Amino acid sequence: MSFDDKKHIRGQVLALKSFKKSRQLNCFSDCSTSVSLAFRRCGANMTLARQTLELWRGTMKEVGGKFGTGVLSYFKFLKWLLMFNIFSFLVNFGFITIPQLIYHPTPDIPTGVSFKGLEILTGAGYFSHTVMYYGAYSNKTQGTGGWPEYNMQLAYFLTIAAYMVLCGAALIYSMASSFRKKYVLADSGLGGAWQLLCSWDFSVTNERAVRQRKNNLRIQLKESLSEKVQVALLPLTERLKHYGVFLGTWLLSTGMALGCGASVYFLCQYDKSLKTGETPAATLLLPFVVSLINLVIPLFYSLFKKIEHYSNPRMQVYAIIVRNVILKMSILGILCYYWMKDVADTFSCWESIVGQALYRLVIVDFLFIMLGSFFGEFLSNVIGTKCIQSLGVPEFDVARNVLDLIYAQTLAWIGIYFSPLLPVIQIIKFFILFYLKKVSLTQNCQPPRRAGRAAQMQTIFIAILFFPSFVGALSMVAYTVWTLPPSDKCGPFRGLNTTFSAIQIWMDDLNRVDAFQWTVWIYQHVIRSEIFYFLVSFIILVFIYIFRQITQGRKLLIILLRQQIVNVSSSELSGPKCLVHQSCCV
């Protein structure tokens, strides 16, 4: 056999082997492609099913398409708070209420007490003896008669503590994430170019809303270009006049807030004497006045914009927000002081009394929100379209409505200790409020004439929800747990010096068991150690400083890269000119 024949046979053998190998690889690649395609289809179907089952998804798209992302931020915020309350209800009902109902299925209702219907508004009477409030829960370790043991004191304390910690962590994460995306990473140096090229709201589909958005963009460009010029062109007398108007309006608004707080305190003293009477309906006087103040005074604050002339429209919104926050938080501060001092020293089962007061505030606040929608939006629409057409169709006041939600959620957080099932009322309230505001928006309001930075406003709303709302509510609950003595005749902590004493008793029980000595050591040397919290605070500050330096370094790098782009562009433009000049000279 010649060498060429051997070479030919060897080539055929190698070709056959490569064909079999490629066929195997093709089969393997086909199988892997089919499996990956099946997984991708499954993931797409799951995503589609999740979007289909998502709460209010179609309504959100409809609102965003007609009124833009500014108004849509209110409904997203409402849905976000609804998720908080659903989680709170599931946790409290699962770990506190269900064990109480298992071991004590029938409430201890005195003879002669029956449901009359007025309890839906007052929260007193029949409701005061049910698991709605603190006083109906047992202080004993459940588990007699073959049932497993369940410590109601620990369950009550740890459930509320875990919920507050998780809420605080969620708020901090949301606030930090939103601040990083909308403030740190947002480039304010782009100015009009960013507004012209990148600020269009693609969720708007309505033709009228599109025309309105074009007008909004034109107004924003004019305002951003003339803002600093207007400040510079104002003469000294005009600036002094504006500063005087600002000082007067702020003094007036602060004085009104303090006056409302003082009137609420004196009304609390009168309400304390009414609780001993036989007129349950009279207890609605205090929440009625508080809700009336929260409805009327913010409307009065909105009149200040007629005499205040801010060069930046966002400053006007910020001023309204700060005034409303001062008003609402001052009233809540007076109420908390009254509950912690007067009510706690006067009534035997004072926790249930505070829970009933918070229940009435939530219910009456909801009624006044509905009245505010009627008078503030429906009547304004009728007057602007039928009587005084120069007023026009009203706009949806996002700031005022969001502050109402923050106030309602603050009441729910304060009442989590005194009324574990108060989130049920909040869930019903937010469900009804969503559809009420949606109908009022579509029937009575028009798209905003001036579109603000909705994303940054949402960051501010989350920040206000964290401080002073959540921090204030957490401070009151912590003061109640660590300082105030519980009632001696009702509640899971009766007979203890403070609510936190239940943890100390639990640690003493664990100290007798060798297997849990490490838990006792952590409690004594870590949780109750001031040095531990000092070190944690120091580490947090170090991390904040490091991340701030990283952010500043990235900003400096962006500035240098932008300057380098400008230099390269100018050199490329100047290059052809030099060549042309040289050719002309030749």
Stockholm file with secondary structure:
# STOCKHOLM 1.0

chainA/1-586         MSFDDKKHIRGQVLALKSFKKSRQLNCFSDCSTSVSLAFRRCGANMTLARQTLELWRGTMKEVGGKFGTGVLSYFKFLKWLLMFNIFSFLVNFGFITIPQLIYHPTPDIPTGVSFKGLEILTGAGYFSHTVMYYGAYSNKTQGTGGWPEYNMQLAYFLTIAAYMVLCGAALIYSMASSFRKKYVLADSGLGGAWQLLCSWDFSVTNERAVRQRKNNLRIQLKESLSEKVQVALLPLTERLKHYGVFLGTWLLSTGMALGCGASVYFLCQYDKSLKTGETPAATLLLPFVVSLINLVIPLFYSLFKKIEHYSNPRMQVYAIIVRNVILKMSILGILCYYWMKDVADTFSCWESIVGQALYRLVIVDFLFIMLGSFFGEFLSNVIGTKCIQSLGVPEFDVARNVLDLIYAQTLAWIGIYFSPLLPVIQIIKFFILFYLKKVSLTQNCQPPRRAGRAAQMQTIFIAILFFPSFVGALSMVAYTVWTLPPSDKCGPFRGLNTTFSAIQIWMDDLNRVDAFQWTVWIYQHVIRSEIFYFLVSFIILVFIYIFRQITQGRKLLIILLRQQIVNVSSSELSGPKCLVHQSCCV
#=GR chainA/1-586 SS CCHHHHHHHHHHHHHHHHHHHHHHHHHHHHHHHHHHHHHHHHHHHHHHHHHHHSTTHHHHHHHHHHHHHHHHHHHHHHHHHHHHHHHHHHHHIIIIIHHHHHHCCSCCCCTTCCCCSTHHHHCCGGGGGSTTSGGGSCCSEECCTTCCCEEHHHHHHHHHHHHHHHHHHHHHHHHHHHHIIIIISSCGGGTHHHHHHHCCCTTCCCHHHHHHHHHHHHHHHHHHHHHHHHHHHSCHHHHHHHHHHHHHHHHHHHHHHHHHHHHHHHHHHHHHHHTTSSCGGGGGHHHHHHHHHHHHHHHHHGGGGGTCCCSSHHHHHHHHHHHHHHHHHHHHHHHHHIIIIIIHHHCTTHHHHHHHHHHHHHHHHHHHHHHHHIIIIIHHHHIIIIICTTTCSCBCCHHHHHHHHHHHHHHHHHTTTTCTTHHHHHHHHHHHHHHHHHHHHHHHCBCCSSCCCHHHHHHHHHHHIIIIIIHHHHHHHHHHHHTSCCCSSSSTTTTCSSTTHHHHHHHHHHTTSGGGHHHHHHIIIIITCHHHHHHHHHHHHHHHHHHHHHHHHHHHHHHHHHHHHHHHHHHHHHHHHHHHHHHHHC
#=GC SS_cons         CCHHHHHHHHHHHHHHHHHHHHHHHHHHHHHHHHHHHHHHHHHHHHHHHHHHHSTTHHHHHHHHHHHHHHHHHHHHHHHHHHHHHHHHHHHHIIIIIHHHHHHCCSCCCCTTCCCCSTHHHHCCGGGGGSTTSGGGSCCSEECCTTCCCEEHHHHHHHHHHHHHHHHHHHHHHHHHHHHIIIIISSCGGGTHHHHHHHCCCTTCCCHHHHHHHHHHHHHHHHHHHHHHHHHHHSCHHHHHHHHHHHHHHHHHHHHHHHHHHHHHHHHHHHHHHHTTSSCGGGGGHHHHHHHHHHHHHHHHHGGGGGTCCCSSHHHHHHHHHHHHHHHHHHHHHHHHHIIIIIIHHHCTTHHHHHHHHHHHHHHHHHHHHHHHHIIIIIHHHHIIIIICTTTCSCBCCHHHHHHHHHHHHHHHHHTTTTCTTHHHHHHHHHHHHHHHHHHHHHHHCBCCSSCCCHHHHHHHHHHHIIIIIIHHHHHHHHHHHHTSCCCSSSSTTTTCSSTTHHHHHHHHHHTTSGGGHHHHHHIIIIITCHHHHHHHHHHHHHHHHHHHHHHHHHHHHHHHHHHHHHHHHHHHHHHHHHHHHHHHHC
//
